[in-house]
Amino acid sequence: MNFRYVSKLLGMLIAFASATMIFSIPWSLLAGETGMVLAFVKSMVIGVAVGGALFAWGRKITDEFFRREGLAVVSLGWILVAAVGALPFWFCPAFAADAGGFVDAYFESMSGFTTTGSTVITNIEGMPQGLLFWRSFTQWLGGMGIVVLFVAVLPAMGIEAKHLYKVEVPGIKKEGGAPRIKDAAGLLWKVYLGLSVAEAVLLKLAGMTWYEALNHTFTTMATGGFSTRNASVAGFDSLAIEIIIIIFMLLVGVNFSLFVGALRGRARDMLRDVELRTYLIIIAAVTLALTASLMVGGIYDSYGRSFRDSLFQAVSIVTTTGYCTADFDEWTPFARMTLVALMFVGGCAGSTGGSMKVIRVLVVAKAGALEIEKFFFPKMVKQVKVGGTTLPDATMRAVLGFSALFIGVWAFGSLFMAVLGMDLETAASSVIACLGNIGPGLAKVGAVENFGWISAPGKIFLSFCMVMGRLELFTVLVLFVPSFWKE
């Protein structure tokens, strides 16, 4: 392991992330939040100083940069950036009075950068505007990946960009839509930025203030789910706003390389993409099932309202955004279990969504069906195909290995949270809510609840689950392999 090279890049990443706090200061100035301005200034000074020190230690290193160093930079980068991002929360008296100390601040920051959306704040509307803007902005940065942004805006990085980009971009498919990694990262961010501008304008036209529109654009595009309202999107009680957010949640749950391909004249690829079709079918089927369940269960007396809330929550959960327009913890047992099942699915590979991803769920389902068929015809020679393409054995092993590990980490985490005193429903849903980067769970971490009451060990563990889920397990778990750190 080339520690000094890793230190150099970590220093640049931390300083870069710290500098982005400057965009939150104008909102504090407009609101007359002098104390919050000082909190941001102190945070930036500390972050740039720490980043500068790490960069200075490795600045003269010119050795080759390999995949192992890339893994270390991405994994440690998210962990350290979240620590620096926690400083504005920690220095804010309102946050300290509502939530708590540095562990709570770190949980909120990690939830932001990993686009999870779980929160420890009780009274969101009582927080300073500048802090809420920073809270939403962390999700926007983390949505496409702060490391990908780092690669896109720093072309001087050179060969190491390849290793950082390939480790950071989630899902099975790693293509970026361009032959060069820097160009691929840049194209992805142009699409991301273009969609962000479009949503912000539409939300403003639908009745939000620019402040609310920007905050909700940041957290929609990132499939993060932080809101400026205690009641989330339900606080606006606007059909127009809900429709706009549904549309953009659907869009950002799609593999971004398909958008890049469409811009380059390959729009038909979207129609042929089996993962995209499966994604839309899942949402349609779940929406109809939820609507029927809520009507039969007497939760709603109007098909229109039942369909409206069912569609919103189905899209919000499957894309791992986590916005709420209803307290789904009060829905029927079937509806609640269906939403929990969706938490394991997530968006498409290459989207800003979290969890296992639609393509992996599809591959596992096809592999299971094939094994059942082979049970009756043991001599049959047949392999799993997706979109007419036979999957190589290496891809099958990777998908099945990831899926088994994901379920295993969730099961272990649920037991760990139960040991801390949680009931089964809260323990299990809190872990998948964080591991899948969803946000809300059920019971004591449900749609109208928060994570503030959880003990410090529990918050630390759930924060670790967030970064594992965001970086798809292996990137983080490899840090615990002793041989990884050897020269």
N, C-alpha and C positions, 0 to 999 in steps of 0.2 A: 504494500500500500504506500503510495506516494503522499504522505501526510501533508507536506508543505504545499503541494499542488492543490490538494483538497482544501487546505486552509485558505489559499489564495482565492479560489472560486467562491468558497463560503463567505469570505469577507466581502467580495463584490456583491453577492446576492443579498446579504444582510444590509449593507449600505444602501443598495438599490431599493429594497423594500422599505427601509426606514425613511428614505427621501420621499416616498409616495404619501407619507402622512401630511405633507404640505397642502394637498388638495382638500383636506378636511378643515384647515384653519379658516378659510373664508366664511364657512358656515358658522363657525364659532364667533367670528367677528361680527357677522350680521345679526346674530342672536345676542350679542353683548356678553358672551361667555369668556371673560378674561381669564379665569382660572383654567378653562379648558385649553385656551391658546397656550398658556404656560406649560400645561401637561404635554401637549404635542411637541413643543419646542424641546423640553427636557427629554422626551422619548426619542426624538430625532437625533439629538446630540449623543445620547447614550448609544443608540443603534449605529450611527455612523462611526463613533469612536471604536466600538467593538468590531465592526466590520473592517475598519481601517487597520486595527491591530492584527486581525487575522490575515488581511491582505499583505501587510508589511512583512509578516513572517515568511510568506511564500512568494513574494513578488519577483524574486530573481530566478525562480525555478522555470526551466524550459524543457523539462523531460517530457516524454510521451505520456499521453493521457489515455487510459484504457477503460473498459467497461466497469471494472471494479471501482475505480475512482469516481466514475459517473454515478454508480449506485450510492456511494457514500455521500456525494455532494447533494443528490436529490433527497435522500432520506434525512440526512442531518440538516439539510437546508430547510425543509418544511418544519422540522422540530425547532430549529433555532429562530426562524422567521416568526413562528407563532409566539415564541418567547418575547421577541422584540415587539411584535404587534400587541402583546398583552400590556405593555407599559402605559399607553393612554388610559386603559381601563383602570389599571392599578393606581394611577395618579389622580383619577377622577373621584372627588368626594361623594358624588351622587351614586356612583357605581359601588363604592366601598360601603355606603350606608345601606344600599339595596341588596347587594350580593355578598361581597366579602373581600378576602385578600387576594394574594397573587395566584393561588390555585384556581380560584374562580375566574380571575382575569385571563389566565392561560387557557382555561376551558373555553371561554367565550371567543378568544382569539383563534384557537385551534378549530373551533366550530365554524368560524368565519373562513379562514384560509382553506379548509378542507371542504367547504360548501355544505357542511352538515346541517346547520340551522338549529341545533339544540341550544337552549339558552339557560342561563342561571338568573337572568334578570326577571324580577317580579313585576315591576312597573316600568315598562318600556317607554311609555309616553312621558315619564318623569325624568328621563335621561337627557343630557345636553344634546343639542342638534349636531354639533360637531362630532361627538362620540358616536351617535347613531349613524352618521354619514361614514365614518371610518369603519364601523362595524359592517355596513353594507359593502363598502369598497373592498374590504378584505375578501369578501365572497367573490366579487367581480374579478379581482386579481387571481384568486385561486381557481376560478371557474375553468378557464382555458389552461391554467397552470402558470404559476409565477415563473417557473423555470423555463417554460416555453416562451413567455414574454421576454425573459432575460436573454434567451437565445436570439429572439427576433430583433431586439433593439441593440444588441451588442455584436455587430458583425465581426469585430476584431477577435472574437473568441477562437475562431479557427476550428481545428479538428475535434476539439472536445465537445463541440456543439452536438455532434452526431450521437455521442454516448448519453448526454444529458437529455436530448429530445426523445430518443427511443425508450429511455427508462421512464420518462415522465408521462408520455401520451398513453392513456389507458385503453384496455381492450385487446382483443386478439389482433386486430388489424392495426398496423403501425404506419401505413402509408400516409403521407401528408399532402399528396396532390401535386408535388413538385419534386424534381430530381435532387435538388439541394436542400439540406436540412434547414438552413437559415431561411430560404425562400418558402419552404413548406410552413414553418412556424409563422412567418410573416403573413402568408395567405390566410392561415387559420385565424390570425388575429384581425385581419381586415374583415373577414366574414363576421366574426364575433363583434367587432366594433360597429359594423354596418347594421346588424340586427339590433344592437343596443340603442343606436340613435333612433331607429325606426320605432322601437317600443316606447322609448322615452317620450317622443313626440305624440304618439297615439294615447298614452296614458294622460298626458297633459290635456289633450283635446277631450278626453273622457271625463275630466273634472278634477284630476289631481293637481296639486301645486307642483312647480318644478322640483322642489325638494323631495316631495313624496314620489314623483315620477322617476327621478334619478335613483333614489334608494330602491324602489321596487324593480326598476330595470336591472340594476346591478345584481339583485338577488334572484330575479327570474332567469336572467341569462346564465347565471352560474348554477342554476338549479339548487340554490342555497336556502331560500325561504325566510330569511330575516325580514321583518317588517317594522315599520315605524309605529304601528298600532298594537295595542295589547291584544286585540281580537284578530290580529292578522288581517287578511284580505276581507274577512267578514265585517271588519270595522267600517268599510266604505259602503257596504250594502248597495253595490252598483253592478247591474248585469253587464253593462258595457265594459267596465274595468275587468270583470271576471272573464269575459269572452276574450279580451285582448291578452290577458295573462295566460289563459288556456292555450291560445294559438302559439304564443312564444314559448311556453313550456313544451308544447309538442315539437316545435322546431328545434329547440336546443337539446331535445332528447334523441335527435337523429345524428348519425355519424357525420361530423363536419366535413369529412373528405368528400362526401356526396355533394355538398354545396359547392365545394371547390371545383369538383368535376363538372357540375352544372355550369359554373361560370366559365369553364374552359371548353364548353360545347358538348359535354357528355351528360345532358339532362336525362337521357333514357336510362342511365345507370340507376337512377333513383327508382324507376318503375320496375326494374329487374332485381332490385336488391331484396333478397329473401328476409333478411333481418328487419328491414323497414316494414315490409308487409306483415311480418309476425308481430312487430311492435304495435302497429295500428289495429290488428285483429285482437290482440290482448286487451287494449284499451276499450275497444268497442264492446267486446264480450263482457268484460268486467263492469262497464258502465250499465249495460242492460241488466246484468245480474243484480247489481247493487240497487238499481231503481226498483226492480221487482221485489227484492227482499225488504226494502224500506217501506214499500206500500203494503205488502202482505203483513209485515210486522207492526203496522200501525204507527210507524215513526213519522210519516208524512200523510197528509190527506189530499195532496195535490201531486199529480204525475209530473207536472211541469217543474215544481220545486224539487221533487225527488230526483228527477233526471238532472237538473241543474247542479245540485250538490254532489250527486254521484259522479257526474262527468268531471267536475272540478277536482274532487278528491282522488278519483282514479288516475287522472293525468298528473296531479301533484305528487302522488305516492310513487307511481311507476317511474317518473322522471327523477325521483328522489329530491324534489323541490321542498316539499313539506309545508307549503301554505295551507291554510285552513279557511273554509267558509262555513264549517259546521263542526260541532263537537262529535266527531265520529266514534268517540268512546261510549256514546250513548246509543249507538246504532245496534242493530240485531247482532247476535253472535256470529251468524253467517257473514254479515257485512264486515264485521271487525276482523274475522279470520281471513277473509278475502284480501283485505287491505294489508294484513301482515304478510300473506303470501306474496303480494306485489312488492313488498319491501325487499324480498330476495331476488327480484327480477332486475329492476333498474332500467336505465335507458339503453340505447344502442352503443356498441363499441365505438370509440372515437367521439362520443358526445361528452357534454359536461356532466351527465348523470353519473350516479355512483352504483353501488351494489354489484351483483354478479355480471350483469349485462345480458341483453336479450339473446345474443348469439350463443353465449355459453349455455343458457337455459335450453335453447333450441337443440344444441348439439347433445347435451345430456339426455334430453327427451328422446331424440332419435337413437342414441346409443342404447338407452334402456329398451326401446321398442325392438331394436335389432337383436338384443340379447334374448328377449322373450321369444322372438321368432326362431332364433338358433336353438333354443331349448327344445323345440319340437322337431327342428331339422338340423341336427348337430353337424352334418356334413356340408351344410350350405356354406358357400364362399361368397360373402357379401360385406361391403364396407359402408360406413356412414357417409352420406352425401349431403351437402348443403348447397342449394342453388345449382344443382347439376354437377358440382365439383366434388370429387372424392377427397376426403380429408386425410392427410398423411398421418401415420402412426404417431409421429412426434407431436403434431397438433392435438390429436386425440388425448395423448397422455397429459399434455399441458392443460387442456380444458378440464379433464376429469380430475387431475391432481389439484388444480386451483379450486374447483367446486367442492371437492372433499375437504380441502383445507379450510375453505370459507365456512362450511357448515361446522367443522371441528372447532374453529376459533369461536364461532357463535355459541356453540354448546358449552365450551370451557368458560367463556365469558359470562354466560348466564348462570353457571354454577358459582363463579366467583362473586357475582353481584348478589346471589342468593345467600352466600356465606356472610355478606355484609349486612344481612337482615331484610332484604327485599322480598316481597311476595313473588311468586313464580311469574305472573303476568308482567309485572313491572320489570323484573330482572331480565326476562327473555326479550321483551320489546325494547328496553333501554339499550341493550347491546346491539340488536339489529338496527335500531334507529341510528346508532353512531357508526357501527361497522359498515352499514350500507349508505352512510352519509344522507340519511333521510331527514332527521330533525325530531319530530314528535313520535312518541310510541303510544302505548296504552296505559291504562290505570293511572298510577301516580306520575307518569311522564307523558300523559296524554295531550290531546290537542289544546286544552285550556290550562295545562299544568306547566311546570318547568323543572329543570334539573338542579335548582339551587339548594334543595334540601339534602341532596346526596352527600355522603361523607367525602373528605378529601381523597382517601385512597380510591374510592369509587370514581370520582371525577378524573383523577390521574389515569386510571385504567381506561375509562371511556374516551379520554383524549387520545390515548394510544390507539384505541380501536378506530378512531376517526382517521388518523394518519395511515394506519394499515389499510383501511378501506379505500382511502383516496389514492394510495399508491399500489393497490392491489396486492397486498400481503407480502409477496416474495421480496420486494424491494426493501421493506422494513425488516422483515424477519431474518434476512441475510446478515444483518448487523450483529446477530447473536451467535453467528457461526465463528468460532475462534480462528479458523484458517483464513477467513475473509480479511483479517487485519494483518496477516503476516506479510513480510517483505517478499 
